[in-house]
Amino acid sequence: MAESSSTQDDTLIATSSSTSGLNILLHPLPLLNISEHCNRSRFSSSGDTKLIGALLGTQLNRDISIVNSFELVLLSPDAATTTGTRGEDVEMGAGGESSAAGAGASGIGEMGRYVLDTEFFETRKEQFKAVFPAQEVVGWYTIASGVSEDDSHLHQQLARTIDNPIFLLFDPNPEPTSQDLPIRVFESSLEDNALPDSTAKTRGKFVELEYGVESGEAERIAVDGVSRGGMGEGDENAVVGNLVTQRNAIRMLYERIAMIAEYIDAVSQKKVAPDHAILRQISSLVSTLPTIDAPEFRQELTTEYEDVQLTTYLANLTKQISALSSYADRHYAVHPNTSQFEGFGPAVQRGFKGGRRR
C-alpha cells in the first residue's frame, strides 16, 4: 500500500485523558472492512495515497456502537476549489469565515493536503441510510501509522457534517510482538474560548478513548467462516480439517526422522562430534518402538496382503472380461457370418452363437 507521506505529529494528541465518558464498542464487520481496504490498496494503488472511510453505527446516550463502514474519496485542494459546490463545502478558515476561493488562496497550510469529496460522501451516506435506517455516520477512519496534520484538517471538515465525530486510526504496520489490535480511537477536544487557560493546551487536539470489541452470534459465525477460508460445509469441512491435521503431523514426523538419520550418518562418518546425550535419547526413542515378530502377526499381515492382491486381480479381470465382451459385440455387428469366428476356439464360437440366438 502506498501510504501518505504526511508527517506524524504526536503534539496533536492530548496528554490528558478523556472526560466525555464515551463508551466505544467495535464490531467485527468494520474491522474486516478496514483491513480489506488496507490490503486491497497495498497491492493495487501507488503514489501518495491517503485512505479514509466513514464509520456507521448507533449511539445511545454515551454508548457508541460501530457496526459498519464505507470508503471515502479525497480531492486535492486545487481540484476542490474548481468544482463548484464541492469547493463551498470545504471552508477551513477559523470561525468559518473562509470561502472555497479564499481557502484556495490561503494555500495548503489551512486546508491541508486533502479535501473530502462531500458530494460522494453525502451520496453514500444516503444509500446506506436507505438500507440501514437505524445506522448513522458516527465518525471516520484512516489507515496510517500515526496522527498527522492532515488528519486534523480532515476531522474539521467532517465535523461540519457529523456531530462530534469519532476518529479511528488503523496502523497498517503493527509491531509483530504486539497482542493488541492495531487500532486507536480518538475524539476531538474543541474547547470554548470561555474555558480557563488550564485547558488551552488541549484545544484542537485528539483525546484517545478506550474501546471494546463486541460481536453477536451471527457475527461470530461469519468471522469463523472467514477465518476458515471457505474450505467447505458440514461433514466435508470436518473431514478436510482432519486430513490437513494428519498431513501436517506426518510431514513433521518425516522431517524429524530425516533429521535424526542425517545426524546419525554424520556421526558415523565422523563429520560431526558425537553427543552422547543426544545418542542416548535416540536410542531410548528407538527402544520404545514396538517390535512385532510374533508368527500370528506375520500370518495376519500375509493374509491381508493376499486379500488386497486378490481383490485387485479380480477387479482387473472383471475389467478385461467387460472389454472382451464389448469387443465381441462390435465384432459380431460388423461380421455377422459365423465363418468369421473360425479364428476363435470352439468354446468362444459357441458362446457367440448361443448368445446371439438368445
Number of C-alpha atoms within 10 A of each C-alpha: 19 16 19 16 12 17 12 15 13 14 13 19 20 19 14 12 10 17 9 11 10 16 16 20 17 18 19 18 17 20 19 15 16 24 16 12 18 22 13 12 17 14 10 9 12 11 10 11 15 21 20 25 21 25 25 24 21 16 17 8 8 11 13 19 23 27 20 23 23 20 18 18 16 21 15 15 22 18 15 25 24 14 11 11 13 20 23 17 20 29 25 25 15 8 7 10 10 18 17 24 16 14 24 22 14 14 13 15 12 16 24 18 20 21 26 24 18 23 13 14 20 11 11 16 17 13 12 18 15 11 9 12 10 12 20 21 23 21 24 23 26 23 23 22 18 17 21 19 18 22 26 18 21 22 23 20 19 20 15 15 14 16 11 17 21 25 25 22 20 23 18 18 10 14 10 6 6 8 8 8 11 14 16 17 17 22 21 24 19 13 15 10 10 6 10 9 8 7 13 13 12 19 16 16 20 27 21 19 20 14 17 10 13 15 15 10 7 9 14 14 12 14 15 12 14 12 10 12 9 10 13 14 11 7 9 11 14 13 13 14 15 12 12 12 12 12 12 12 12 12 12 12 12 12 12 12 12 12 12 15 12 12 17 16 13 14 15 12 10 10 10 12 10 14 9 9 9 12 15 11 11 13 11 11 10 10 10 8 8 7 7 9 8 8 9 10 11 12 11 11 12 12 12 12 12 12 12 12 12 12 12 12 12 12 11 12 12 12 12 12 11 12 11 12 13 11 12 14 15 12 13 16 10 10 12 14 9 12 9 13 18 10 9 10 9 11 8 14 17 14 11 17 14 10 10 11 7 5
